[in-house]
Amino acid sequence: MTRRADAAWGNTEEEAQLANDDTFHWTNCSPQHEVFNQSSKANAKGLLLWGTLENHVAEQAKDDAKKKVSVFNGPIFRKNDRIHRGVKVPREFYKLIVYVKDDGAAGAVAFILSQESLIKNLPAEDFEVGPYEPFQVKISDLQARTGLDFGALAGFDPLAATAKEAFMEGATADVLPVKSVNDIVL
């Protein structure tokens, strides 16, 4: 869920290597469809997925040689997720990106993306690509959906005060459909 290139940095070559290696632990793995997981395959199909969102936020972040973003991501597991080959397959994943704005202030944006249309016929080894639609969500809503506590990051959320309402599976929440990077509220 995190591109190796995004994590492989540090103040020393040793720190960068350790960060790179940390992206390959089993505890960081979650079953994903190949198109969902590989940005080159998603881009070839004209799909807006994680890599595009991360790149856009990074481009909007403070523009200097030390530009970095912190990315938190993972599956949103539910009790009724399907089991495939003995492993729970989540329908949705989240990504929370923390960055520094041009004015030096902190910013944080959260997204949810579903792979449900890809995994509905799990027994088949070949999948047909279905429609994807990422949603920008309030960080407070992401905390409620995942059971995780992102601390003070919700205070940097541009959607905390306003967002469009829409229905998402399992609950109503303030969400903003992201059809292009221009839809992202920073």
Secondary structure as UniProt FT lines:
FT   HELIX           4..7
FT   HELIX           13..22
FT   TURN            23..24
FT   HELIX           26..28
FT   HELIX           34..37
FT   HELIX           39..44
FT   TURN            45..46
FT   HELIX           50..60
FT   TURN            65..66
FT   STRAND          70..76
FT   TURN            79..80
FT   STRAND          82..84
FT   TURN            85..86
FT   STRAND          87..89
FT   STRAND          92..100
FT   TURN            102..103
FT   STRAND          106..114
FT   HELIX           116..119
FT   TURN            120..123
FT   STRAND          135..137
FT   HELIX           139..146
FT   HELIX           151..156
FT   TURN            158..159
FT   STRAND          165..168
FT   TURN            169..170
FT   STRAND          171..177
FT   HELIX           181..183
//
